[in-house]
Amino acid sequence: MNQLQENRSGGNEPMEATCDNCGDLTRIKYQRNEYPRGLQETYFKCESCDKKFSCFVTDGKVRKMQKDIRKEKDTLVRYNMQTEISTRMKELKRKVNRGI
Ligand SMILES: [Zn+2]
């Protein structure tokens, strides 16, 4: 799904991606799932085969860090926070994909 960014032409045109499962081009319509303990998953479904693609999963802690990072001026601190956020989001995503 590397073409994700390239297909963006500025405006509000829908993004498209090639489905890893069936190989068809699908429009990306983000949807949100709520899980217990404040977990929120952003995902889209392939319009051809209905396969779900998880984009990112956040919890209260991640969302707080994302808020804090915007206020942080120090590049190195920001970098470290960003790393922490991605690690945690990766973990949460694994959790959600396992069915929690
Ligand atoms: Zn598909």
Residues whose N, C-alpha, C, O or C-beta is under 5 A from the ligand:
A	BS01	ZN	C19 N21 C22 G23 C46 S48 C49 D50 K51
